[in-house]
């Protein structure tokens, strides 16, 4: 039966091997979130612009 230190080394090694994949997933999630925020703000501004033009009778 492995000792605690060997188990700890095995766990840390496996985490380090998986770490680049985890970083890539987090980076993709962050990019998707930022893109979603930008598109949402752009859509809201476009809708406000259309509403303002209709309200002022500029259509």
PDBQT receptor file of N, H, CA, C and O in Angstrom, charges set to zero:
ATOM      1  N   UNK A   1       0.852  -1.183   0.000  1.00  0.00    +0.000 N 
ATOM      2  CA  UNK A   1       0.000   0.000   0.000  1.00  0.00    +0.000 C 
ATOM      3  C   UNK A   1       0.896   1.245   0.000  1.00  0.00    +0.000 C 
ATOM      4  O   UNK A   1       1.783   1.369   0.845  1.00  0.00    +0.000 OA
ATOM      5  N   UNK A   2       0.665   2.179  -0.956  1.00  0.00    +0.000 N 
ATOM      6  H   UNK A   2      -0.056   2.079  -1.642  1.00  0.00    +0.000 HD
ATOM      7  CA  UNK A   2       1.525   3.365  -1.025  1.00  0.00    +0.000 C 
ATOM      8  C   UNK A   2       1.355   4.257   0.198  1.00  0.00    +0.000 C 
ATOM      9  O   UNK A   2       0.291   4.317   0.813  1.00  0.00    +0.000 OA
ATOM     10  N   UNK A   3       2.411   4.927   0.516  1.00  0.00    +0.000 N 
ATOM     11  H   UNK A   3       3.275   4.878   0.016  1.00  0.00    +0.000 HD
ATOM     12  CA  UNK A   3       2.336   5.843   1.650  1.00  0.00    +0.000 C 
ATOM     13  C   UNK A   3       1.641   7.123   1.228  1.00  0.00    +0.000 C 
ATOM     14  O   UNK A   3       1.350   7.331   0.050  1.00  0.00    +0.000 OA
ATOM     15  N   UNK A   4       1.382   7.967   2.193  1.00  0.00    +0.000 N 
ATOM     16  H   UNK A   4       1.618   7.798   3.150  1.00  0.00    +0.000 HD
ATOM     17  CA  UNK A   4       0.670   9.223   1.933  1.00  0.00    +0.000 C 
ATOM     18  C   UNK A   4       1.491  10.130   1.021  1.00  0.00    +0.000 C 
ATOM     19  O   UNK A   4       0.924  10.796   0.155  1.00  0.00    +0.000 OA
ATOM     20  N   UNK A   5       2.793  10.172   1.191  1.00  0.00    +0.000 N 
ATOM     21  H   UNK A   5       3.254   9.631   1.894  1.00  0.00    +0.000 HD
ATOM     22  CA  UNK A   5       3.621  11.060   0.364  1.00  0.00    +0.000 C 
ATOM     23  C   UNK A   5       3.615  10.610  -1.099  1.00  0.00    +0.000 C 
ATOM     24  O   UNK A   5       3.594  11.445  -2.003  1.00  0.00    +0.000 OA
ATOM     25  N   UNK A   6       3.633   9.305  -1.333  1.00  0.00    +0.000 N 
ATOM     26  H   UNK A   6       3.650   8.626  -0.599  1.00  0.00    +0.000 HD
ATOM     27  CA  UNK A   6       3.597   8.821  -2.712  1.00  0.00    +0.000 C 
ATOM     28  C   UNK A   6       2.231   9.124  -3.328  1.00  0.00    +0.000 C 
ATOM     29  O   UNK A   6       2.154   9.504  -4.496  1.00  0.00    +0.000 OA
ATOM     30  N   UNK A   7       1.163   8.963  -2.564  1.00  0.00    +0.000 N 
ATOM     31  H   UNK A   7       1.226   8.655  -1.615  1.00  0.00    +0.000 HD
ATOM     32  CA  UNK A   7      -0.165   9.290  -3.067  1.00  0.00    +0.000 C 
ATOM     33  C   UNK A   7      -0.276  10.778  -3.385  1.00  0.00    +0.000 C 
ATOM     34  O   UNK A   7      -0.881  11.164  -4.385  1.00  0.00    +0.000 OA
ATOM     35  N   UNK A   8       0.308  11.603  -2.532  1.00  0.00    +0.000 N 
ATOM     36  H   UNK A   8       0.799  11.289  -1.719  1.00  0.00    +0.000 HD
ATOM     37  CA  UNK A   8       0.282  13.042  -2.759  1.00  0.00    +0.000 C 
ATOM     38  C   UNK A   8       1.040  13.413  -4.027  1.00  0.00    +0.000 C 
ATOM     39  O   UNK A   8       0.582  14.258  -4.796  1.00  0.00    +0.000 OA
ATOM     40  N   UNK A   9       2.174  12.801  -4.249  1.00  0.00    +0.000 N 
ATOM     41  H   UNK A   9       2.546  12.114  -3.624  1.00  0.00    +0.000 HD
ATOM     42  CA  UNK A   9       2.965  13.052  -5.455  1.00  0.00    +0.000 C 
ATOM     43  C   UNK A   9       2.188  12.614  -6.699  1.00  0.00    +0.000 C 
ATOM     44  O   UNK A   9       2.200  13.308  -7.715  1.00  0.00    +0.000 OA
ATOM     45  N   UNK A  10       1.525  11.481  -6.622  1.00  0.00    +0.000 N 
ATOM     46  H   UNK A  10       1.515  10.916  -5.796  1.00  0.00    +0.000 HD
ATOM     47  CA  UNK A  10       0.735  11.010  -7.759  1.00  0.00    +0.000 C 
ATOM     48  C   UNK A  10      -0.427  11.951  -8.068  1.00  0.00    +0.000 C 
ATOM     49  O   UNK A  10      -0.709  12.227  -9.234  1.00  0.00    +0.000 OA
ATOM     50  N   UNK A  11      -1.087  12.433  -7.047  1.00  0.00    +0.000 N 
ATOM     51  H   UNK A  11      -0.858  12.208  -6.100  1.00  0.00    +0.000 HD
ATOM     52  CA  UNK A  11      -2.208  13.352  -7.250  1.00  0.00    +0.000 C 
ATOM     53  C   UNK A  11      -1.718  14.667  -7.848  1.00  0.00    +0.000 C 
ATOM     54  O   UNK A  11      -2.321  15.176  -8.792  1.00  0.00    +0.000 OA
ATOM     55  N   UNK A  12      -0.640  15.221  -7.316  1.00  0.00    +0.000 N 
ATOM     56  H   UNK A  12      -0.149  14.807  -6.548  1.00  0.00    +0.000 HD
ATOM     57  CA  UNK A  12      -0.110  16.480  -7.834  1.00  0.00    +0.000 C 
ATOM     58  C   UNK A  12       0.373  16.337  -9.281  1.00  0.00    +0.000 C 
ATOM     59  O   UNK A  12       0.173  17.235 -10.098  1.00  0.00    +0.000 OA
ATOM     60  N   UNK A  13       0.999  15.221  -9.586  1.00  0.00    +0.000 N 
ATOM     61  H   UNK A  13       1.162  14.492  -8.922  1.00  0.00    +0.000 HD
ATOM     62  CA  UNK A  13       1.460  14.987 -10.949  1.00  0.00    +0.000 C 
ATOM     63  C   UNK A  13       0.290  14.893 -11.912  1.00  0.00    +0.000 C 
ATOM     64  O   UNK A  13       0.337  15.459 -13.004  1.00  0.00    +0.000 OA
ATOM     65  N   UNK A  14      -0.748  14.191 -11.523  1.00  0.00    +0.000 N 
ATOM     66  H   UNK A  14      -0.786  13.731 -10.636  1.00  0.00    +0.000 HD
ATOM     67  CA  UNK A  14      -1.912  14.071 -12.405  1.00  0.00    +0.000 C 
ATOM     68  C   UNK A  14      -2.597  15.426 -12.589  1.00  0.00    +0.000 C 
ATOM     69  O   UNK A  14      -3.090  15.721 -13.678  1.00  0.00    +0.000 OA
ATOM     70  N   UNK A  15      -2.636  16.248 -11.550  1.00  0.00    +0.000 N 
ATOM     71  H   UNK A  15      -2.236  16.009 -10.665  1.00  0.00    +0.000 HD
ATOM     72  CA  UNK A  15      -3.225  17.581 -11.682  1.00  0.00    +0.000 C 
ATOM     73  C   UNK A  15      -2.398  18.463 -12.605  1.00  0.00    +0.000 C 
ATOM     74  O   UNK A  15      -2.956  19.227 -13.392  1.00  0.00    +0.000 OA
ATOM     75  N   UNK A  16      -1.086  18.368 -12.520  1.00  0.00    +0.000 N 
ATOM     76  H   UNK A  16      -0.633  17.747 -11.880  1.00  0.00    +0.000 HD
ATOM     77  CA  UNK A  16      -0.227  19.165 -13.393  1.00  0.00    +0.000 C 
ATOM     78  C   UNK A  16      -0.349  18.742 -14.850  1.00  0.00    +0.000 C 
ATOM     79  O   UNK A  16      -0.215  19.571 -15.749  1.00  0.00    +0.000 OA
ATOM     80  N   UNK A  17      -0.600  17.474 -15.088  1.00  0.00    +0.000 N 
ATOM     81  H   UNK A  17      -0.709  16.800 -14.357  1.00  0.00    +0.000 HD
ATOM     82  CA  UNK A  17      -0.774  17.007 -16.460  1.00  0.00    +0.000 C 
ATOM     83  C   UNK A  17      -2.098  17.481 -17.052  1.00  0.00    +0.000 C 
ATOM     84  O   UNK A  17      -2.200  17.681 -18.262  1.00  0.00    +0.000 OA
ATOM     85  N   UNK A  18      -3.112  17.661 -16.206  1.00  0.00    +0.000 N 
ATOM     86  H   UNK A  18      -3.029  17.499 -15.223  1.00  0.00    +0.000 HD
ATOM     87  CA  UNK A  18      -4.438  18.079 -16.668  1.00  0.00    +0.000 C 
ATOM     88  C   UNK A  18      -4.551  19.598 -16.709  1.00  0.00    +0.000 C 
ATOM     89  O   UNK A  18      -5.466  20.120 -17.345  1.00  0.00    +0.000 OA
ATOM     90  N   UNK A  19      -3.663  20.314 -16.060  1.00  0.00    +0.000 N 
ATOM     91  H   UNK A  19      -2.919  19.890 -15.543  1.00  0.00    +0.000 HD
ATOM     92  CA  UNK A  19      -3.762  21.766 -15.908  1.00  0.00    +0.000 C 
ATOM     93  C   UNK A  19      -3.829  22.520 -17.230  1.00  0.00    +0.000 C 
ATOM     94  O   UNK A  19      -4.658  23.425 -17.334  1.00  0.00    +0.000 OA
ATOM     95  N   UNK A  20      -3.025  22.224 -18.249  1.00  0.00    +0.000 N 
ATOM     96  H   UNK A  20      -2.352  21.489 -18.165  1.00  0.00    +0.000 HD
ATOM     97  CA  UNK A  20      -3.158  22.977 -19.506  1.00  0.00    +0.000 C 
ATOM     98  C   UNK A  20      -4.533  22.841 -20.144  1.00  0.00    +0.000 C 
ATOM     99  O   UNK A  20      -5.033  23.796 -20.738  1.00  0.00    +0.000 OA
ATOM    100  N   UNK A  21      -5.148  21.679 -20.031  1.00  0.00    +0.000 N 
ATOM    101  H   UNK A  21      -4.743  20.903 -19.548  1.00  0.00    +0.000 HD
ATOM    102  CA  UNK A  21      -6.494  21.492 -20.572  1.00  0.00    +0.000 C 
ATOM    103  C   UNK A  21      -7.483  22.352 -19.811  1.00  0.00    +0.000 C 
ATOM    104  O   UNK A  21      -8.367  22.963 -20.411  1.00  0.00    +0.000 OA
ATOM    105  N   UNK A  22      -7.341  22.405 -18.497  1.00  0.00    +0.000 N 
ATOM    106  H   UNK A  22      -6.623  21.908 -18.010  1.00  0.00    +0.000 HD
ATOM    107  CA  UNK A  22      -8.243  23.214 -17.677  1.00  0.00    +0.000 C 
ATOM    108  C   UNK A  22      -8.082  24.684 -18.018  1.00  0.00    +0.000 C 
ATOM    109  O   UNK A  22      -9.076  25.405 -18.106  1.00  0.00    +0.000 OA
ATOM    110  N   UNK A  23      -6.841  25.150 -18.214  1.00  0.00    +0.000 N 
ATOM    111  H   UNK A  23      -6.034  24.564 -18.143  1.00  0.00    +0.000 HD
ATOM    112  CA  UNK A  23      -6.617  26.548 -18.560  1.00  0.00    +0.000 C 
ATOM    113  C   UNK A  23      -7.240  26.877 -19.909  1.00  0.00    +0.000 C 
ATOM    114  O   UNK A  23      -7.802  27.959 -20.085  1.00  0.00    +0.000 OA
ATOM    115  N   UNK A  24      -7.147  25.961 -20.856  1.00  0.00    +0.000 N 
ATOM    116  H   UNK A  24      -6.691  25.083 -20.713  1.00  0.00    +0.000 HD
ATOM    117  CA  UNK A  24      -7.729  26.195 -22.175  1.00  0.00    +0.000 C 
ATOM    118  C   UNK A  24      -9.242  26.299 -22.084  1.00  0.00    +0.000 C 
ATOM    119  O   UNK A  24      -9.845  27.148 -22.741  1.00  0.00    +0.000 OA
ATOM    120  N   UNK A  25      -9.863  25.445 -21.279  1.00  0.00    +0.000 N 
ATOM    121  H   UNK A  25      -9.373  24.755 -20.746  1.00  0.00    +0.000 HD
ATOM    122  CA  UNK A  25     -11.319  25.484 -21.121  1.00  0.00    +0.000 C 
ATOM    123  C   UNK A  25     -11.729  26.792 -20.472  1.00  0.00    +0.000 C 
ATOM    124  O   UNK A  25     -12.711  27.404 -20.892  1.00  0.00    +0.000 OA
ATOM    125  N   UNK A  26     -10.997  27.236 -19.455  1.00  0.00    +0.000 N 
ATOM    126  H   UNK A  26     -10.199  26.739 -19.114  1.00  0.00    +0.000 HD
ATOM    127  CA  UNK A  26     -11.334  28.494 -18.792  1.00  0.00    +0.000 C 
ATOM    128  C   UNK A  26     -11.150  29.673 -19.734  1.00  0.00    +0.000 C 
ATOM    129  O   UNK A  26     -11.938  30.618 -19.699  1.00  0.00    +0.000 OA
ATOM    130  N   UNK A  27     -10.120  29.634 -20.576  1.00  0.00    +0.000 N 
ATOM    131  H   UNK A  27      -9.480  28.866 -20.604  1.00  0.00    +0.000 HD
ATOM    132  CA  UNK A  27      -9.900  30.721 -21.521  1.00  0.00    +0.000 C 
ATOM    133  C   UNK A  27     -11.034  30.773 -22.550  1.00  0.00    +0.000 C 
ATOM    134  O   UNK A  27     -11.512  31.852 -22.899  1.00  0.00    +0.000 OA
ATOM    135  N   UNK A  28     -11.461  29.603 -23.031  1.00  0.00    +0.000 N 
ATOM    136  H   UNK A  28     -11.073  28.726 -22.747  1.00  0.00    +0.000 HD
ATOM    137  CA  UNK A  28     -12.580  29.581 -23.982  1.00  0.00    +0.000 C 
ATOM    138  C   UNK A  28     -13.857  30.094 -23.333  1.00  0.00    +0.000 C 
ATOM    139  O   UNK A  28     -14.634  30.806 -23.969  1.00  0.00    +0.000 OA
ATOM    140  N   UNK A  29     -14.082  29.738 -22.073  1.00  0.00    +0.000 N 
ATOM    141  H   UNK A  29     -13.451  29.159 -21.556  1.00  0.00    +0.000 HD
ATOM    142  CA  UNK A  29     -15.272  30.220 -21.376  1.00  0.00    +0.000 C 
ATOM    143  C   UNK A  29     -15.223  31.736 -21.209  1.00  0.00    +0.000 C 
ATOM    144  O   UNK A  29     -16.237  32.415 -21.370  1.00  0.00    +0.000 OA
ATOM    145  N   UNK A  30     -14.047  32.263 -20.887  1.00  0.00    +0.000 N 
ATOM    146  H   UNK A  30     -13.223  31.711 -20.756  1.00  0.00    +0.000 HD
ATOM    147  CA  UNK A  30     -13.910  33.712 -20.714  1.00  0.00    +0.000 C 
ATOM    148  C   UNK A  30     -14.135  34.441 -22.029  1.00  0.00    +0.000 C 
ATOM    149  O   UNK A  30     -14.782  35.487 -22.054  1.00  0.00    +0.000 OA
ATOM    150  N   UNK A  31     -13.604  33.897 -23.124  1.00  0.00    +0.000 N 
ATOM    151  H   UNK A  31     -13.078  33.047 -23.103  1.00  0.00    +0.000 HD
ATOM    152  CA  UNK A  31     -13.801  34.525 -24.433  1.00  0.00    +0.000 C 
ATOM    153  C   UNK A  31     -15.274  34.486 -24.818  1.00  0.00    +0.000 C 
ATOM    154  O   UNK A  31     -15.807  35.472 -25.325  1.00  0.00    +0.000 OA
ATOM    155  N   UNK A  32     -15.928  33.368 -24.583  1.00  0.00    +0.000 N 
ATOM    156  H   UNK A  32     -15.494  32.567 -24.170  1.00  0.00    +0.000 HD
ATOM    157  CA  UNK A  32     -17.354  33.251 -24.901  1.00  0.00    +0.000 C 
ATOM    158  C   UNK A  32     -18.183  34.219 -24.064  1.00  0.00    +0.000 C 
ATOM    159  O   UNK A  32     -19.136  34.817 -24.565  1.00  0.00    +0.000 OA
ATOM    160  N   UNK A  33     -17.829  34.374 -22.807  1.00  0.00    +0.000 N 
ATOM    161  H   UNK A  33     -17.055  33.889 -22.400  1.00  0.00    +0.000 HD
ATOM    162  CA  UNK A  33     -18.559  35.304 -21.939  1.00  0.00    +0.000 C 
ATOM    163  C   UNK A  33     -18.381  36.741 -22.409  1.00  0.00    +0.000 C 
ATOM    164  O   UNK A  33     -19.354  37.490 -22.493  1.00  0.00    +0.000 OA
ATOM    165  N   UNK A  34     -17.148  37.133 -22.716  1.00  0.00    +0.000 N 
ATOM    166  H   UNK A  34     -16.357  36.525 -22.648  1.00  0.00    +0.000 HD
ATOM    167  CA  UNK A  34     -16.903  38.497 -23.188  1.00  0.00    +0.000 C 
ATOM    168  C   UNK A  34     -17.615  38.758 -24.509  1.00  0.00    +0.000 C 
ATOM    169  O   UNK A  34     -18.193  39.827 -24.705  1.00  0.00    +0.000 OA
ATOM    170  N   UNK A  35     -17.575  37.790 -25.408  1.00  0.00    +0.000 N 
ATOM    171  H   UNK A  35     -17.105  36.921 -25.248  1.00  0.00    +0.000 HD
ATOM    172  CA  UNK A  35     -18.261  37.946 -26.688  1.00  0.00    +0.000 C 
ATOM    173  C   UNK A  35     -19.766  38.083 -26.484  1.00  0.00    +0.000 C 
ATOM    174  O   UNK A  35     -20.411  38.897 -27.145  1.00  0.00    +0.000 OA
ATOM    175  N   UNK A  36     -20.323  37.301 -25.581  1.00  0.00    +0.000 N 
ATOM    176  H   UNK A  36     -19.800  36.639 -25.044  1.00  0.00    +0.000 HD
ATOM    177  CA  UNK A  36     -21.748  37.401 -25.279  1.00  0.00    +0.000 C 
ATOM    178  C   UNK A  36     -22.127  38.751 -24.698  1.00  0.00    +0.000 C 
ATOM    179  O   UNK A  36     -23.168  39.310 -25.044  1.00  0.00    +0.000 OA
ATOM    180  N   UNK A  37     -21.287  39.277 -23.818  1.00  0.00    +0.000 N 
ATOM    181  H   UNK A  37     -20.441  38.824 -23.538  1.00  0.00    +0.000 HD
ATOM    182  CA  UNK A  37     -21.557  40.588 -23.212  1.00  0.00    +0.000 C 
ATOM    183  C   UNK A  37     -21.510  41.681 -24.282  1.00  0.00    +0.000 C 
ATOM    184  O   UNK A  37     -22.389  42.541 -24.335  1.00  0.00    +0.000 OA
ATOM    185  N   UNK A  38     -20.482  41.643 -25.132  1.00  0.00    +0.000 N 
ATOM    186  H   UNK A  38     -19.768  40.944 -25.089  1.00  0.00    +0.000 HD
ATOM    187  CA  UNK A  38     -20.355  42.655 -26.184  1.00  0.00    +0.000 C 
ATOM    188  C   UNK A  38     -21.542  42.603 -27.133  1.00  0.00    +0.000 C 
ATOM    189  O   UNK A  38     -22.101  43.643 -27.481  1.00  0.00    +0.000 OA
ATOM    190  N   UNK A  39     -21.933  41.405 -27.556  1.00  0.00    +0.000 N 
ATOM    191  H   UNK A  39     -21.479  40.560 -27.274  1.00  0.00    +0.000 HD
ATOM    192  CA  UNK A  39     -23.072  41.289 -28.469  1.00  0.00    +0.000 C 
ATOM    193  C   UNK A  39     -24.378  41.722 -27.805  1.00  0.00    +0.000 C 
ATOM    194  O   UNK A  39     -25.238  42.313 -28.459  1.00  0.00    +0.000 OA
ATOM    195  N   UNK A  40     -24.528  41.437 -26.528  1.00  0.00    +0.000 N 
ATOM    196  H   UNK A  40     -23.830  40.957 -25.997  1.00  0.00    +0.000 HD
ATOM    197  CA  UNK A  40     -25.741  41.853 -25.818  1.00  0.00    +0.000 C 
ATOM    198  C   UNK A  40     -25.826  43.369 -25.719  1.00  0.00    +0.000 C 
ATOM    199  O   UNK A  40     -26.885  43.950 -25.956  1.00  0.00    +0.000 OA
ATOM    200  N   UNK A  41     -24.718  44.012 -25.371  1.00  0.00    +0.000 N 
ATOM    201  H   UNK A  41     -23.857  43.540 -25.179  1.00  0.00    +0.000 HD
ATOM    202  CA  UNK A  41     -24.704  45.472 -25.263  1.00  0.00    +0.000 C 
ATOM    203  C   UNK A  41     -24.967  46.099 -26.627  1.00  0.00    +0.000 C 
ATOM    204  O   UNK A  41     -25.708  47.077 -26.729  1.00  0.00    +0.000 OA
ATOM    205  N   UNK A  42     -24.360  45.538 -27.682  1.00  0.00    +0.000 N 
ATOM    206  H   UNK A  42     -23.758  44.744 -27.599  1.00  0.00    +0.000 HD
ATOM    207  CA  UNK A  42     -24.597  46.060 -29.030  1.00  0.00    +0.000 C 
ATOM    208  C   UNK A  42     -26.063  45.922 -29.419  1.00  0.00    +0.000 C 
ATOM    209  O   UNK A  42     -26.637  46.841 -30.004  1.00  0.00    +0.000 OA
ATOM    210  N   UNK A  43     -26.667  44.795 -29.105  1.00  0.00    +0.000 N 
ATOM    211  H   UNK A  43     -26.201  44.049 -28.630  1.00  0.00    +0.000 HD
ATOM    212  CA  UNK A  43     -28.079  44.597 -29.406  1.00  0.00    +0.000 C 
ATOM    213  C   UNK A  43     -28.980  45.554 -28.649  1.00  0.00    +0.000 C 
ATOM    214  O   UNK A  43     -29.943  46.077 -29.211  1.00  0.00    +0.000 OA
ATOM    215  N   UNK A  44     -28.682  45.785 -27.393  1.00  0.00    +0.000 N 
ATOM    216  H   UNK A  44     -27.900  45.360 -26.936  1.00  0.00    +0.000 HD
ATOM    217  CA  UNK A  44     -29.485  46.722 -26.591  1.00  0.00    +0.000 C 
ATOM    218  C   UNK A  44     -29.369  48.132 -27.147  1.00  0.00    +0.000 C 
ATOM    219  O   UNK A  44     -30.368  48.843 -27.246  1.00  0.00    +0.000 OA
ATOM    220  N   UNK A  45     -28.148  48.547 -27.513  1.00  0.00    +0.000 N 
ATOM    221  H   UNK A  45     -27.336  47.969 -27.433  1.00  0.00    +0.000 HD
ATOM    222  CA  UNK A  45     -27.962  49.886 -28.088  1.00  0.00    +0.000 C 
ATOM    223  C   UNK A  45     -28.691  50.017 -29.421  1.00  0.00    +0.000 C 
ATOM    224  O   UNK A  45     -29.263  51.068 -29.710  1.00  0.00    +0.000 OA
ATOM    225  N   UNK A  46     -28.677  48.966 -30.236  1.00  0.00    +0.000 N 
ATOM    226  H   UNK A  46     -28.212  48.112 -30.002  1.00  0.00    +0.000 HD
ATOM    227  CA  UNK A  46     -29.388  49.011 -31.515  1.00  0.00    +0.000 C 
ATOM    228  C   UNK A  46     -30.891  49.140 -31.296  1.00  0.00    +0.000 C 
ATOM    229  O   UNK A  46     -31.562  49.901 -31.994  1.00  0.00    +0.000 OA
ATOM    230  N   UNK A  47     -31.410  48.405 -30.339  1.00  0.00    +0.000 N 
ATOM    231  H   UNK A  47     -30.865  47.787 -29.772  1.00  0.00    +0.000 HD
ATOM    232  CA  UNK A  47     -32.849  48.490 -30.054  1.00  0.00    +0.000 C 
ATOM    233  C   UNK A  47     -33.222  49.866 -29.506  1.00  0.00    +0.000 C 
ATOM    234  O   UNK A  47     -34.272  50.405 -29.854  1.00  0.00    +0.000 OA
ATOM    235  N   UNK A  48     -32.371  50.438 -28.652  1.00  0.00    +0.000 N 
ATOM    236  H   UNK A  48     -31.518  50.000 -28.369  1.00  0.00    +0.000 HD
ATOM    237  CA  UNK A  48     -32.641  51.783 -28.140  1.00  0.00    +0.000 C 
ATOM    238  C   UNK A  48     -32.592  52.815 -29.254  1.00  0.00    +0.000 C 
ATOM    239  O   UNK A  48     -33.381  53.761 -29.255  1.00  0.00    +0.000 OA
ATOM    240  N   UNK A  49     -31.678  52.648 -30.199  1.00  0.00    +0.000 N 
ATOM    241  H   UNK A  49     -31.037  51.881 -30.198  1.00  0.00    +0.000 HD
ATOM    242  CA  UNK A  49     -31.597  53.573 -31.324  1.00  0.00    +0.000 C 
ATOM    243  C   UNK A  49     -32.844  53.514 -32.194  1.00  0.00    +0.000 C 
ATOM    244  O   UNK A  49     -33.366  54.548 -32.609  1.00  0.00    +0.000 OA
ATOM    245  N   UNK A  50     -33.320  52.304 -32.470  1.00  0.00    +0.000 N 
ATOM    246  H   UNK A  50     -32.896  51.464 -32.133  1.00  0.00    +0.000 HD
ATOM    247  CA  UNK A  50     -34.542  52.153 -33.273  1.00  0.00    +0.000 C 
ATOM    248  C   UNK A  50     -35.734  52.742 -32.529  1.00  0.00    +0.000 C 
ATOM    249  O   UNK A  50     -36.570  53.415 -33.132  1.00  0.00    +0.000 OA
ATOM    250  N   UNK A  51     -35.819  52.493 -31.216  1.00  0.00    +0.000 N 
ATOM    251  H   UNK A  51     -35.140  51.946 -30.726  1.00  0.00    +0.000 HD
ATOM    252  CA  UNK A  51     -36.925  53.024 -30.415  1.00  0.00    +0.000 C 
ATOM    253  C   UNK A  51     -36.908  54.557 -30.418  1.00  0.00    +0.000 C 
ATOM    254  O   UNK A  51     -37.954  55.195 -30.532  1.00  0.00    +0.000 OA
ATOM    255  N   UNK A  52     -35.714  55.137 -30.291  1.00  0.00    +0.000 N 
ATOM    256  H   UNK A  52     -34.864  54.619 -30.199  1.00  0.00    +0.000 HD
ATOM    257  CA  UNK A  52     -35.601  56.596 -30.260  1.00  0.00    +0.000 C 
ATOM    258  C   UNK A  52     -35.999  57.197 -31.601  1.00  0.00    +0.000 C 
ATOM    259  O   UNK A  52     -36.677  58.224 -31.642  1.00  0.00    +0.000 OA
ATOM    260  N   UNK A  53     -35.585  56.567 -32.701  1.00  0.00    +0.000 N 
ATOM    261  H   UNK A  53     -35.034  55.733 -32.669  1.00  0.00    +0.000 HD
ATOM    262  CA  UNK A  53     -35.953  57.080 -34.022  1.00  0.00    +0.000 C 
ATOM    263  C   UNK A  53     -37.460  57.012 -34.245  1.00  0.00    +0.000 C 
ATOM    264  O   UNK A  53     -38.046  57.939 -34.803  1.00  0.00    +0.000 OA
ATOM    265  N   UNK A  54     -38.086  55.931 -33.817  1.00  0.00    +0.000 N 
ATOM    266  H   UNK A  54     -37.610  55.178 -33.363  1.00  0.00    +0.000 HD
ATOM    267  CA  UNK A  54     -39.547  55.822 -33.980  1.00  0.00    +0.000 C 
ATOM    268  C   UNK A  54     -40.265  56.835 -33.105  1.00  0.00    +0.000 C 
ATOM    269  O   UNK A  54     -41.280  57.404 -33.506  1.00  0.00    +0.000 OA
ATOM    270  N   UNK A  55     -39.737  57.057 -31.912  1.00  0.00    +0.000 N 
ATOM    271  H   UNK A  55     -38.912  56.595 -31.586  1.00  0.00    +0.000 HD
ATOM    272  CA  UNK A  55     -40.374  57.993 -30.984  1.00  0.00    +0.000 C 
ATOM    273  C   UNK A  55     -40.294  59.438 -31.523  1.00  0.00    +0.000 C 
ATOM    274  O   UNK A  55     -41.224  60.225 -31.342  1.00  0.00    +0.000 OA
ATOM    275  N   UNK A  56     -39.192  59.767 -32.175  1.00  0.00    +0.000 N 
ATOM    276  H   UNK A  56     -38.437  59.128 -32.322  1.00  0.00    +0.000 HD
ATOM    277  CA  UNK A  56     -39.024  61.104 -32.711  1.00  0.00    +0.000 C 
ATOM    278  C   UNK A  56     -39.606  61.253 -34.108  1.00  0.00    +0.000 C 
ATOM    279  O   UNK A  56     -39.567  62.344 -34.677  1.00  0.00    +0.000 OA
ATOM    280  N   UNK A  57     -40.141  60.185 -34.666  1.00  0.00    +0.000 N 
ATOM    281  H   UNK A  57     -40.172  59.299 -34.203  1.00  0.00    +0.000 HD
ATOM    282  CA  UNK A  57     -40.766  60.238 -35.973  1.00  0.00    +0.000 C 
ATOM    283  C   UNK A  57     -39.767  60.338 -37.111  1.00  0.00    +0.000 C 
ATOM    284  O   UNK A  57     -40.085  60.926 -38.145  1.00  0.00    +0.000 OA
ATOM    285  N   UNK A  58     -38.580  59.790 -36.961  1.00  0.00    +0.000 N 
ATOM    286  H   UNK A  58     -38.322  59.313 -36.122  1.00  0.00    +0.000 HD
ATOM    287  CA  UNK A  58     -37.539  59.902 -37.981  1.00  0.00    +0.000 C 
ATOM    288  C   UNK A  58     -37.480  58.670 -38.878  1.00  0.00    +0.000 C 
ATOM    289  O   UNK A  58     -36.517  58.520 -39.630  1.00  0.00    +0.000 OA
ATOM    290  N   UNK A  59     -38.463  57.792 -38.827  1.00  0.00    +0.000 N 
ATOM    291  H   UNK A  59     -39.245  57.914 -38.216  1.00  0.00    +0.000 HD
ATOM    292  CA  UNK A  59     -38.393  56.571 -39.642  1.00  0.00    +0.000 C 
ATOM    293  C   UNK A  59     -38.770  56.769 -41.060  1.00  0.00    +0.000 C 
ATOM    294  O   UNK A  59     -38.751  55.819 -41.842  1.00  0.00    +0.000 OA
TER     295      UNK A  59
